[in-house]
Amino acid sequence: MNVINVTAKRMTSLVAAIMVTFTLAFAFYGINLAGATSSPSNVVASLSVQSTCLISAPSNTAINFGNLNPTQSYSATNAVTFTDNGGNAPANILVAGSNMISGSNNFYVTNTLWSPTSAGSTTPLTLYTGLASLVDTLIQIPAPSSSNPATTNTIYFGIDIPAGTPAGVYTQNIVYGYTCNGGPANAIATNTVATANVQTACFISLNTGTIDFGTLSPNGNVPTANQIIDTDQGGNIAANILVEGGNWISGSNNFLPENTLWNPTTSASYVGNALSAIPTVTDTHIQIAAGTISSPNPAASIYFGVGVPAGQVAGAYTQNIILENLC
């Protein structure tokens, strides 16, 4: 009996040992399939997004003001647009330029005008001598955003041609820059070339529109000494004075225009050239010199006298004298 009992105990121990070994192997196999778990940990990434303006070249790199006379203006309607492509800060447009040049002739940069609107007041362009000379127009390109990544604004240009500017094709460079979010000036590499074709022109301006010859008797006359000054107001080429006239008229009475005499110089007597009747124009060959920018208003004089025919009916007579400039 004792032997049987001992054997039974050994068998029990053997079975238990087998079971333990099996259980451990199973647990180890389960670890390989499921893996281990733990609490999550974060990595914090950081960067600094700077204030940036990404200004593109101007939309208009050539402006042609066309054919203009001295003293003529071209309104500020030539548009040049700037775009900020993808920046994130507002930018202001800066501008300056060179003088207008045609060969050895030139006129000053301030005759080119800029404006924030096509119908707005204008400001003279300043002379470009480097980045520091660019003028802040206060024309602002708004800051782009994710929903509006490209923003724009426009500057407009016009020109005044100075009196006496010599004829020729004039060009200038308009130079740009920008400030970003109130920062320092930045250059824009692309310029706009502006062109104006100044044509030959002369003008006429008389110092008076009346001559009072006074009171005369029939067969009387007035010396050829009544001066009319003809000024070329701002032209750029020499001009000759042309003249013609109508009859002397008083109601139903009249006498011929040729009784009025003209002369290139003053005279103490009634001498000179007979006034031609409208529409026959006479070239007096009295020349007005060509105007220049420094001397834009050259002038010349023509003198008039009148004689009353014998037997002319009394009355208050008037005559229309026409003066023209030929250039």
C-alpha positions in Angstrom: 0.0 0.0 0.0 2.8 2.3 0.8 4.4 1.6 -2.5 1.3 2.5 -4.4 0.9 5.7 -2.6 4.5 6.8 -3.3 4.1 6.1 -7.0 0.9 8.1 -7.1 2.6 11.1 -5.6 5.4 10.9 -8.2 3.0 10.8 -11.0 1.2 13.8 -9.6 4.4 15.7 -9.4 5.3 14.8 -13.0 2.0 15.9 -14.3 2.3 19.2 -12.5 5.8 19.7 -13.9 4.5 19.2 -17.4 1.6 21.5 -17.0 3.8 24.3 -15.7 6.2 24.0 -18.5 3.4 24.1 -21.1 1.9 27.1 -19.5 5.2 29.1 -19.6 5.7 28.3 -23.2 2.3 29.5 -24.1 2.7 32.8 -22.3 6.0 33.5 -24.1 4.5 32.8 -27.5 1.7 35.3 -26.7 4.2 38.1 -26.0 5.6 37.9 -29.5 2.2 38.3 -31.1 0.7 41.2 -29.1 3.7 43.4 -28.3 4.0 45.7 -25.3 1.9 48.9 -24.7 2.9 52.2 -23.0 1.7 55.8 -22.6 2.2 58.2 -25.7 4.9 60.8 -25.8 4.8 64.0 -28.0 7.6 65.8 -30.1 7.0 69.6 -30.4 8.2 71.0 -33.7 8.7 74.8 -34.1 9.7 77.3 -36.8 9.6 81.1 -37.2 7.5 82.5 -40.2 9.0 85.9 -41.1 7.2 88.9 -42.5 7.9 88.6 -46.2 6.9 90.5 -49.4 7.4 88.7 -52.7 7.0 91.6 -55.1 7.1 90.7 -58.8 8.4 92.9 -61.7 6.1 95.8 -62.8 3.3 94.9 -65.2 4.3 97.7 -67.6 7.9 98.0 -68.6 7.3 100.5 -71.5 5.2 103.6 -71.5 4.6 105.7 -74.6 3.2 109.1 -74.0 2.9 109.6 -77.7 3.3 112.7 -79.8 3.2 115.9 -77.7 3.9 119.6 -78.3 5.8 121.8 -75.9 3.5 123.0 -73.1 1.3 120.0 -73.7 0.4 117.5 -70.9 -0.5 113.8 -70.9 -2.7 112.9 -67.9 -1.6 110.3 -65.4 -3.4 107.3 -66.9 -0.5 105.0 -67.8 -0.9 102.2 -65.3 1.9 100.1 -63.8 0.8 97.3 -61.5 2.7 95.4 -58.8 1.9 92.0 -57.4 2.9 90.3 -54.1 2.9 86.6 -55.0 2.7 84.7 -51.8 4.1 87.0 -49.2 2.4 87.7 -45.9 3.0 91.4 -45.1 1.9 94.7 -46.6 4.3 96.4 -49.0 4.7 100.1 -50.1 5.7 101.0 -53.6 8.8 103.3 -53.9 9.6 105.3 -57.1 12.1 107.7 -58.7 13.4 108.3 -62.2 15.9 109.8 -64.6 15.7 113.0 -66.6 14.0 112.8 -70.0 16.8 112.7 -72.6 16.9 113.1 -76.4 20.5 113.2 -77.7 22.1 116.3 -76.1 18.7 117.7 -75.1 16.9 116.9 -71.9 14.3 118.1 -69.5 13.9 117.5 -65.8 12.5 114.4 -64.2 10.0 116.4 -62.2 7.9 116.9 -65.4 7.0 113.2 -65.1 4.1 112.8 -62.7 2.8 109.9 -60.7 -0.5 109.3 -59.0 -2.2 106.6 -56.9 -5.3 106.8 -59.1 -5.9 107.6 -62.8 -8.0 110.6 -61.9 -6.1 111.7 -58.8 -3.8 114.6 -58.1 -0.3 114.1 -59.4 3.2 114.3 -57.7 6.4 115.1 -59.6 8.9 112.2 -59.9 12.2 112.7 -58.1 15.7 112.1 -59.5 17.1 108.6 -58.8 20.6 108.7 -57.4 20.5 105.3 -55.5 18.3 103.2 -53.3 18.0 106.0 -50.7 16.5 108.4 -53.2 13.4 106.3 -53.9 10.3 108.0 -52.6 7.6 106.2 -50.7 4.4 106.7 -52.6 2.3 105.3 -49.7 0.6 103.1 -52.4 0.3 99.9 -50.4 0.1 96.3 -51.7 -2.1 94.5 -49.1 -0.7 91.6 -47.2 -1.5 88.3 -49.0 -3.2 85.5 -47.1 -3.9 81.8 -47.6 -7.2 82.5 -49.2 -5.8 85.4 -51.3 -2.2 84.6 -52.0 -1.6 87.3 -54.7 -2.5 90.9 -54.0 -1.9 94.0 -56.2 -1.8 97.8 -56.4 -1.2 100.2 -59.2 0.7 103.5 -59.8 -0.2 105.8 -62.7 2.1 108.1 -64.7 1.6 111.2 -66.8 3.9 114.0 -68.2 4.1 117.8 -68.8 6.3 118.9 -71.7 8.1 122.1 -70.7 7.7 125.2 -72.9 10.5 125.5 -75.4 11.5 121.8 -75.3 13.4 121.0 -78.5 11.8 118.5 -80.8 12.9 114.9 -80.5 12.1 111.4 -79.0 12.8 111.6 -75.3 13.2 108.6 -73.0 13.7 108.1 -69.2 14.0 105.2 -66.8 11.4 104.9 -64.0 13.0 103.0 -61.1 11.1 101.1 -58.4 11.5 99.7 -55.0 9.4 98.6 -52.0 9.3 98.4 -48.3 7.9 95.4 -46.5 5.9 95.8 -43.4 7.6 99.2 -42.7 11.1 97.7 -43.1 14.1 99.1 -45.1 13.9 99.8 -48.8 14.4 97.0 -51.3 15.2 97.5 -55.0 13.1 96.1 -57.8 15.4 95.1 -60.7 13.0 95.9 -63.5 12.5 99.5 -64.7 9.8 101.1 -66.9 11.1 103.0 -69.9 8.9 106.1 -70.7 9.0 107.7 -74.1 7.6 111.0 -75.4 7.9 112.3 -79.0 8.1 116.1 -78.8 7.0 117.6 -82.1 7.9 120.9 -83.7 5.5 123.6 -82.8 5.0 127.4 -82.5 2.3 129.4 -80.9 1.0 133.0 -81.0 0.3 135.3 -78.2 -0.3 139.1 -78.7 0.4 141.7 -76.1 -2.8 143.5 -77.0 -5.9 142.8 -79.1 -6.6 146.4 -79.9 -5.1 149.4 -81.7 -6.6 152.9 -81.3 -5.5 155.1 -84.1 -7.3 158.1 -82.7 -9.2 160.7 -84.7 -8.2 161.5 -88.2 -9.4 163.8 -91.0 -9.9 162.6 -94.6 -6.5 162.4 -96.3 -4.9 162.2 -92.9 -2.7 159.4 -91.6 -1.0 158.0 -88.5 2.7 157.0 -88.6 3.6 153.3 -88.8 4.5 153.2 -85.1 1.7 151.3 -83.3 3.5 148.3 -81.9 2.0 144.8 -81.6 4.3 142.2 -79.9 3.8 138.6 -81.1 5.2 136.1 -78.5 5.7 132.4 -79.2 4.5 131.1 -75.9 6.5 127.9 -75.5 7.2 126.8 -79.0 10.5 125.2 -80.1 11.0 126.4 -83.6 11.5 129.7 -85.4 8.3 131.3 -86.7 7.4 134.0 -89.2 4.6 136.5 -88.7 1.8 136.4 -91.3 -0.8 139.1 -91.6 -4.0 140.0 -93.4 -7.0 142.2 -92.7 -10.6 143.2 -93.5 -12.1 146.4 -94.8 -12.5 149.4 -92.5 -16.2 149.6 -91.7 -18.6 152.1 -90.2 -22.2 151.1 -90.8 -22.7 151.0 -94.5 -19.5 152.9 -95.2 -16.1 151.3 -95.7 -12.6 151.7 -97.1 -10.0 149.2 -98.2 -7.7 147.3 -95.8 -4.6 148.3 -97.9 -4.9 151.8 -96.3 -3.4 150.1 -93.2 0.3 149.7 -93.5 2.6 147.3 -91.6 6.3 147.5 -91.0 9.0 145.4 -89.2 10.3 148.5 -87.5 8.7 151.7 -86.1 8.5 154.7 -88.2 7.8 158.4 -87.6 5.9 158.6 -90.9 3.2 156.7 -92.7 5.4 154.2 -94.6 5.4 150.5 -94.9 3.6 147.6 -96.6 0.0 147.6 -97.5 -2.2 145.2 -95.5 -3.5 142.3 -97.8 -7.2 141.7 -97.8 -8.6 138.5 -96.3 -8.2 135.7 -97.4 -4.8 136.6 -98.9 -2.2 136.1 -96.2 1.1 137.9 -96.4 4.4 136.5 -95.0 6.0 139.5 -93.4 9.3 137.6 -92.9 9.4 139.1 -89.4 10.9 136.1 -87.6 10.3 135.0 -84.0 13.3 133.0 -82.8 13.0 129.4 -81.7 12.1 129.0 -78.1 14.1 126.9 -75.7 13.5 125.6 -72.2 15.7 128.3 -70.7 14.1 131.0 -73.0 10.7 129.7 -73.8 8.9 132.9 -74.9 10.8 134.6 -77.7 9.0 137.6 -79.3 9.0 139.9 -82.3 7.2 143.2 -83.1 5.2 144.4 -86.1 4.1 148.1 -86.4 0.9 149.5 -88.0 -0.2 152.9 -89.3 -3.3 154.0 -91.2 -4.2 156.6 -93.8 -7.8 157.8 -94.4 -8.8 158.2 -98.1 -9.8 161.7 -99.3 -13.5 162.3 -99.1 -14.1 159.4 -96.7 -17.5 159.7 -94.9 -17.2 160.6 -91.2 -17.8 157.8 -88.7 -16.2 155.5 -86.2 -14.5 152.8 -88.2 -13.1 149.4 -87.2 -11.0 146.9 -88.9 -10.1 143.3 -88.1 -6.3 142.6 -88.5 -5.4 138.9 -88.4 -1.9 137.8 -87.3 -0.6 134.2 -87.5 2.6 132.4 -86.9 4.1 130.1 -89.5 6.6 127.6 -88.3 
